[in-house]
Amino acid sequence: MKKIFVTTFLLTGLLATAACTNNNKKDTQKSETVEQETVEVKKEEVVETPTIVGVAAANKNFTTLVTAVKAAGLVETLNGKGPFTVFAPLNDAFAKLPAGTVEGLLKPESKETLTAVLTYHVVSGKFVAADVVKAIQDGNGTFVITTVQGGTLTASLDGDSVILTDAKGGKSKIVLTDVAASNGVIHAIDTVVMP
């Protein structure tokens, strides 16, 4: 009788141990599954829109502008919080300038002039194309824009195109609008405007 009782007791103990071990395996498996799911969530990264400088640097049509921004020491400013609206001259716009102008502006001794020219293309605040067109319409055909440089540009419509007139009477057409950046918006222009 003692042997049967001891055997029964041992079998019951083994079954209980096996059940606990089985439950521990299930808990471990659940824990591993949760860890794997957590790892998978961590792998997902949020892709942030670059700043104005980042957007321009990633576009081959703005290489001259990016070179000029670096030479003027404006990278940090245009990477700042903003928001900014930039009327960004395309490479072809810089190519329209008289021979030697760009090279002259990029020299260290011309940094002050280059900075003035570049900041004349920048406006504090974010103005998408629809805002600019509405302001022109509300202003009886013109919208005077004060630039970061302190001068003004006058926006007007020519059909569906927005034209910018600079302080010297030079005209530039906006050829691409609403290029989004994390700290503002870029509108590409076909001619460099001058203060």
Disulfide bonds with the S-S distance in Angstrom:
none
